[in-house]
Amino acid sequence: MIDWTNQVVLVTGGTGSFGKQFVEIMLKEYHPAKLIIFSRDELKQHEMRVNAGFDDPTLRYFIGDVRDLDRLRRAMHGVDIVIHAAALKQVPVCEYNPMEAIKTNIMGSSNVVEAALDNGVKKVLALSTDKAVSPVNLYGATKLAAEKLFVQSNSYAGGKATRFSCVRYGNVVGSRGSIVPLFIRQRANGLLTITDERMTRFWLTLEQGVRFVIRCIEQMRGGEVFVPKIPSTRIVDLAKVIAPDAGFTIIGIRPGEKLHELLISEDEARSTVELEDMFVVQPSGMLWFGHGWQEQGRSLPDGFRYASDTNPDRLSLEQIREIIAPFEMEHLRETEG
C-alpha cells in the first residue's frame, strides 16, 4: 500500500472529466503532499480553481502540453506518481486531424516516459481505452501505440525505480462526448439517433474509473495492463431508459466505429490473469517485472475474449436508471437555471 500523504502526484490532462474526479477523490480521501494539475488550457484551470472550488493549498496548476518534453521535465521535478490522462480522444477529430492525434497521444506519451525516467518518478500509469484493442480508427491506433510505449519502456528503467503500467477500460458514463447527455438533449425533440440497434458497449462511472486507477497505482509492478470487470449494455436499452416515449432513427455505424467493443483479445488472453474483479494483461516480452500475477488469480481458457456483446454482466434497465440519475438531475438544473 502507498502512504499517499507522503506522495507528490501529477496528473496530465488534469482539467478533463477524469482529472477533476481524480483530484476530488484525492483531496477528500487520500490527502497527498502535493497534487499537480498539468494541462494546456489556462481557462479550464481557472474555472477548475475558481468556479469548481478546487483551491486546496496542496494543489498546483501547471500550464503545459505533453508535446513539450522540457516542460514535462520541469513539471515532474520531485514527483513520485504520474497519472497520464491527457489525450485527444474524439474519434472524428482524430480522423480529421491525424498528425495532431499522433503528436499528442503517441509523442506526448513518449515525452511522459522520458520526463519520468529523467526525474526518477516511481510509478507512472497511463489511461487507455477499449478502442486500443484491434483498433479500427486512428484514435484506437494511437492509444495502442501509447500502451506499447508504456509497457516496453520498463526496459529503459533498468536498475532505476521508475515503473510504467496502463489501465484500459470502456466508455465512461457522462464524460465529455458521451452519448448519455446527447440522448437527454435529443429527448426534447422526441427523436433519438441510434447508429445500430445491435450495438453494445462497456460502461462504468467516472468514480469507478478513478477508484480503479488508484487501486492499480497501489498494486502495479510495471508492465501490466489492468482491465476492470465492468458491465455491458445495449445502446437501445440506454435510449429506452432515457427517453421511453421517444422514437428512434437509425443513422448507421459511423466511420471508425465498432458494433461491439473489445477489452481483451484472444491473443492477449494467453498472457492474461483473471482476478475476482479485474484482468491483468502481463507483458509478453522478456521484461524483468510485471509477471507473477498467476499467484493471485488464474489463467484464461483458450479462445477467451472479453467483448461487450458476450459479456455475461449486463446492466438491467433499473441499473441504467441509477447510473444516469445524476445526469438527469444536472440537466434539470441547467434547464431550470
KOLNUGU-219801 format. One line per 3 residues: number of its first residue (from 1); their letters; for each residue x, y, z of C-alpha. Coordinates in steps of 0.02 Angstrom, whole numbers, plus 32768, in hexadecimal, padded with zeros to 4 digits. Example, Ala and Ser with C-alpha at 12.3 -4.5 7.8 and 13.67 -1.06 7.14 Angstrom:
BEGIN
1 = AS = 8267 7F1F 8186 ~ 82AC 7FCB 8165
***
This chain:
BEGIN
1 = MID = 8000 8000 8000 ~ 8032 80B4 7FE3 ~ 8036 813B 8068
4 = WTN = 7FED 81C1 7FF8 ~ 800D 8249 8078 ~ 80C6 823F 804D
7 = QVV = 80AE 823C 7F91 ~ 80BB 82C6 7F0F ~ 803F 829B 7E85
10 = LVT = 802F 82E4 7DD6 ~ 7F9E 82C6 7D61 ~ 7FAC 82F6 7CA9
13 = GGT = 7F0A 8331 7C5D ~ 7ED9 835F 7D0D ~ 7E4B 83D4 7CDB
16 = GSF = 7DEC 834C 7C7C ~ 7D5D 82E2 7CBC ~ 7DD0 825E 7D07
19 = GKQ = 7E4A 82DE 7D4C ~ 7DC7 833F 7DAD ~ 7D7B 82A2 7DF9
22 = FVE = 7E29 8260 7E23 ~ 7E58 8303 7E79 ~ 7DB5 8307 7EDB
25 = IML = 7DCD 8256 7F1F ~ 7E86 8274 7F42 ~ 7E62 8310 7FA8
28 = KEY = 7DD1 82C5 8009 ~ 7E18 8219 8031 ~ 7ED3 820A 800F
31 = HPA = 7F1E 82B6 8036 ~ 7FBF 82B0 7FCF ~ 804D 8323 7FFF
34 = KLI = 803B 837D 7F59 ~ 7FC8 8366 7EC3 ~ 7FFD 83B2 7E1E
37 = IFS = 7F7C 83D1 7D95 ~ 7FD8 83D4 7CEF ~ 7F74 8413 7C5A
40 = RDE = 7F81 848D 7BC9 ~ 7EE0 84F3 7BE0 ~ 7EEF 8584 7C5A
43 = LKQ = 7E33 85A7 7C52 ~ 7E08 84F6 7C89 ~ 7E86 8503 7D16
46 = HEM = 7E3A 85A9 7D4B ~ 7D8A 8562 7D47 ~ 7DC1 84C8 7DA7
49 = RVN = 7E13 8531 7E2E ~ 7D92 85BD 7E3C ~ 7CEA 857A 7DFF
52 = AGF = 7CFB 84C4 7E34 ~ 7D50 84EF 7ED8 ~ 7DF0 848B 7EC1
55 = DDP = 7E5D 8504 7F22 ~ 7EB0 8496 7FA3 ~ 7F5E 84CF 7FDD
58 = TLR = 7FA9 8429 7FA5 ~ 7F72 8447 7EF1 ~ 7FE6 848C 7E6A
61 = YFI = 7FA5 84C3 7DC0 ~ 802C 84A8 7D3E ~ 8013 84E9 7C8D
64 = GDV = 8064 8475 7C0E ~ 804A 83FF 7B7C ~ 8080 8349 7B7A
67 = RDL = 80CC 836F 7AD0 ~ 814D 83DD 7B2A ~ 81D0 836A 7B76
70 = DRL = 8230 83F5 7BCE ~ 8192 8433 7C23 ~ 8167 8382 7C5C
73 = RRA = 8216 836E 7CA3 ~ 81FF 840D 7D07 ~ 8151 83DA 7D43
76 = MHG = 818A 832D 7D7D ~ 8219 836C 7DE7 ~ 8201 831D 7E93
79 = VDI = 8167 82BB 7E5C ~ 8148 820A 7E9E ~ 80AE 81D3 7E3B
82 = VIH = 806D 8205 7D8F ~ 7FBF 81E2 7D48 ~ 7FC4 81FD 7C8C
85 = AAA = 7F13 822C 7C58 ~ 7F37 82AF 7BD2 ~ 7EFD 827C 7B24
88 = LKQ = 7E9D 82AD 7A8A ~ 7E0D 8231 7A96 ~ 7D80 8267 7A23
91 = VPV = 7D80 81E8 7995 ~ 7D46 825E 7909 ~ 7DC1 82E4 7941
94 = CEY = 7E52 8269 793D ~ 7E1D 8228 7892 ~ 7E19 82D9 7849
97 = NPM = 7EB9 8311 78A3 ~ 7F26 8274 789F ~ 7FCE 82C7 78BE
100 = EAI = 7F89 8326 7953 ~ 7F4B 8283 799E ~ 7FF5 8232 7983
103 = KTN = 8052 82C6 79CF ~ 7FE8 82C8 7A6D ~ 7FBC 8211 7A89
106 = IMG = 805D 81BE 7A4F ~ 80E8 823F 7A57 ~ 809B 828C 7AF2
109 = SSN = 809C 81E2 7B48 ~ 8151 81CB 7B14 ~ 817A 8273 7B64
112 = VVE = 8124 823E 7C05 ~ 8192 81A2 7C08 ~ 8232 8206 7BE8
115 = AAL = 820A 828A 7C6B ~ 81DC 8206 7CED ~ 827D 81A6 7CD1
118 = DNG = 82E6 8245 7CD8 ~ 8295 827A 7D7D ~ 8292 81D0 7DD1
121 = VKK = 81D4 81CA 7DE2 ~ 81A6 8129 7E3C ~ 8101 80F9 7DE9
124 = VLA = 80B2 8132 7D45 ~ 8006 80F4 7D11 ~ 7FB9 811D 7C68
127 = LST = 7EFF 811B 7C42 ~ 7ED0 80B6 7BA9 ~ 7E2D 8080 7B57
130 = DKA = 7DD3 7FE9 7B10 ~ 7DED 8039 7A66 ~ 7EA6 800C 7A73
133 = VSP = 7E7A 7F53 7A5F ~ 7E76 7F22 79A7 ~ 7E62 7FDA 7978
136 = VNL = 7DF9 800F 78E4 ~ 7E16 80CB 78F5 ~ 7EAC 813C 790C
139 = YGA = 7E80 8166 79BF ~ 7E85 80AE 79EE ~ 7F27 8096 798E
142 = TKL = 7F7B 8126 79E9 ~ 7F43 80E2 7A91 ~ 7F83 8035 7A63
145 = AAE = 802C 8084 7A38 ~ 8029 80E2 7ADE ~ 8007 8040 7B3B
148 = KLF = 809A 7FEB 7AE5 ~ 810A 807F 7B0F ~ 80DE 8075 7BC7
151 = VQS = 80F1 7FB9 7BD6 ~ 8195 7FAE 7B77 ~ 81DF 8049 7BCA
154 = NSY = 81F7 7FE3 7C68 ~ 8290 7F9F 7C0C ~ 82DD 804D 7C14
157 = AGG = 82C7 8056 7CD0 ~ 834A 7FD0 7CEE ~ 8385 7FE2 7DA1
160 = KAT = 8323 8083 7DBB ~ 8284 808C 7E22 ~ 8211 80C9 7D97
163 = RFS = 8185 8053 7D63 ~ 8103 8067 7CDA ~ 8057 8014 7CCB
166 = CVR = 7FB0 8034 7C77 ~ 7EF7 802E 7CA2 ~ 7E7E 8001 7C16
169 = YGN = 7DC3 8015 7C2A ~ 7D24 8039 7BC8 ~ 7CAF 80CC 7BB1
172 = VVG = 7C9C 8141 7C45 ~ 7BE7 8172 7C66 ~ 7BCE 822D 7C50
175 = SRG = 7C81 825A 7C22 ~ 7C9E 82DF 7B9E ~ 7C5C 829F 7AF8
178 = SIV = 7BF6 8216 7B4D ~ 7B54 81DB 7B00 ~ 7AF3 81F3 7BA3
181 = PLF = 7AEC 82B3 7B9E ~ 7AC7 82A7 7AE3 ~ 7A2F 8236 7AFE
184 = IRQ = 79F1 82A8 7B8B ~ 79FB 833F 7B18 ~ 79AA 82E4 7A86
187 = RAN = 791A 82AB 7AF4 ~ 78CC 8358 7AEB ~ 78B4 8341 7A30
190 = GLL = 7864 8296 7A45 ~ 78E2 8242 79D3 ~ 7987 81ED 7A00
193 = TIT = 7A0F 81BF 7984 ~ 7A53 810E 7993 ~ 7ADF 80CC 7926
196 = DER = 7AAD 8014 792D ~ 7A2B 7FB7 7994 ~ 7AA5 7F29 79B5
199 = MTR = 7B2F 7F98 79FD ~ 7B72 7F72 7AAC ~ 7BEF 7FCD 7B19
202 = FWL = 7C4F 7FB5 7BBB ~ 7C1E 8036 7C3F ~ 7C61 8077 7CE3
205 = TLE = 7C4B 8116 7D46 ~ 7CD2 819A 7D56 ~ 7CE5 8176 7E0F
208 = QGV = 7CFB 80BC 7DEC ~ 7D82 80E4 7D6C ~ 7DE0 8156 7DE3
211 = RFV = 7DDA 80DB 7E74 ~ 7E16 804F 7E03 ~ 7EA9 80BB 7DCB
214 = IRC = 7ED8 80E1 7E80 ~ 7ED1 8028 7EAB ~ 7F3E 7FFB 7E15
217 = IEQ = 7FC0 807E 7E44 ~ 7FCD 802B 7EEE ~ 7FDE 7F7B 7EA7
220 = MRG = 8042 7F93 7E05 ~ 80EB 7F42 7DF0 ~ 8110 7F89 7D43
223 = GEV = 80DF 7F4C 7C96 ~ 802B 7F17 7CBA ~ 7F8C 7F50 7C64
226 = FVP = 7F00 7F4D 7CE4 ~ 7E4E 7F2E 7CA6 ~ 7DBA 7F3C 7D1D
229 = KIP = 7D26 7EC5 7D15 ~ 7C99 7F3A 7CE6 ~ 7BE8 7F24 7CA4
232 = STR = 7BAA 7F38 7BF2 ~ 7B0A 7F7F 7BAE ~ 7AB1 7F8C 7B08
235 = IVD = 7AA6 803D 7AC7 ~ 79EE 801E 7AA3 ~ 79CF 7FF8 7B5B
238 = LAK = 7A28 8097 7B8D ~ 79BB 80FA 7B16 ~ 791C 80A8 7B57
241 = VIA = 7944 80D6 7C0A ~ 7972 818B 7BE3 ~ 78E0 81AA 7B6C
244 = PDA = 785C 8120 7B78 ~ 77DC 8184 7B14 ~ 7853 81C0 7A8B
247 = GFT = 7869 8177 79E0 ~ 790D 8135 7999 ~ 795E 8155 78F3
250 = IIG = 79EB 80E3 78B8 ~ 7A79 8146 786C ~ 7AF6 80B8 784F
253 = IRP = 7BA2 8096 7899 ~ 7C17 8128 7880 ~ 7CC5 8115 7833
256 = GEK = 7D40 80D0 78B3 ~ 7CB8 808C 7924 ~ 7C9F 7FD9 795F
259 = LHE = 7BFC 7F7A 7976 ~ 7C3F 7F2F 7A19 ~ 7CD5 7F5E 7A84
262 = LLI = 7D65 7EEE 7AB6 ~ 7DCC 7F01 7B55 ~ 7E38 7E64 7B47
265 = SED = 7E5D 7E0B 7AA3 ~ 7E76 7D50 7A8E ~ 7F30 7D69 7A74
268 = EAR = 7F43 7DD3 7B11 ~ 7EE0 7D55 7B76 ~ 7F73 7CDC 7B71
271 = STV = 7FD9 7D4F 7BE1 ~ 7F46 7D8D 7C49 ~ 7F1A 7D5E 7CFC
274 = ELE = 7E68 7D6A 7D3D ~ 7E4C 7DAC 7DED ~ 7DA7 7DC0 7E48
277 = DMF = 7D7C 7E6A 7E02 ~ 7DFE 7E8D 7D7B ~ 7E72 7E43 7CF9
280 = VVQ = 7F2E 7E62 7CF3 ~ 7F80 7E59 7C48 ~ 8034 7E2D 7C6E
283 = PSG = 80C0 7E66 7BFA ~ 80E5 7DE0 7B79 ~ 8195 7E1E 7B57
286 = MLW = 8231 7DF1 7BB8 ~ 8221 7E75 7C3F ~ 8262 7E6B 7CF0
289 = FGH = 81BD 7E8F 7D46 ~ 8101 7E93 7D2D ~ 80EF 7DD6 7D3C
292 = GWQ = 80C0 7D63 7DCA ~ 8007 7D8F 7DD3 ~ 7FD8 7CD6 7DC1
295 = EQG = 7FF4 7CC8 7E7C ~ 7F5E 7D3A 7E98 ~ 7EEA 7CFE 7E0D
298 = RSL = 7ED4 7C80 7D82 ~ 7F01 7C73 7CCB ~ 7E7A 7C88 7C47
301 = PDG = 7E3B 7BFA 7BD8 ~ 7E6F 7BED 7B21 ~ 7E08 7C5D 7AAF
304 = FRY = 7DD0 7CD1 7B3B ~ 7DA4 7D82 7B09 ~ 7D57 7E0A 7B74
307 = ASD = 7CD6 7E5E 7B04 ~ 7C3E 7ECA 7B27 ~ 7BC6 7E59 7AC7
310 = TNP = 7BF7 7DB7 7B20 ~ 7C17 7E04 7BCB ~ 7BA8 7DA6 7C48
313 = DRL = 7B9A 7E40 7CB6 ~ 7B0D 7EA7 7C68 ~ 7ABE 7F42 7CB2
316 = SLE = 7A05 7F32 7CD8 ~ 7990 7FC2 7CAD ~ 7988 7FEF 7D66
319 = QIR = 7A46 7FF3 7D73 ~ 7A4D 8065 7CDB ~ 79D0 80DA 7D30
322 = EII = 7A3D 80E3 7DCB ~ 7ADA 8109 7D66 ~ 7A8D 8194 7CFE
325 = APF = 7A2E 81E4 7D8F ~ 7AB7 8265 7DB7 ~ 7AB9 829F 7D02
328 = EME = 79FC 82B0 7D01 ~ 7A0A 831F 7D9B ~ 7A93 8386 7D4B
331 = HLR = 7A2A 839D 7CAF ~ 7996 83D2 7D19 ~ 79FE 8455 7D75
334 = ETE = 7A3F 849A 7CD0 ~ 7991 84A9 7C84 ~ 7947 84F8 7D20
337 = G = 79DA 856D 7D36
***
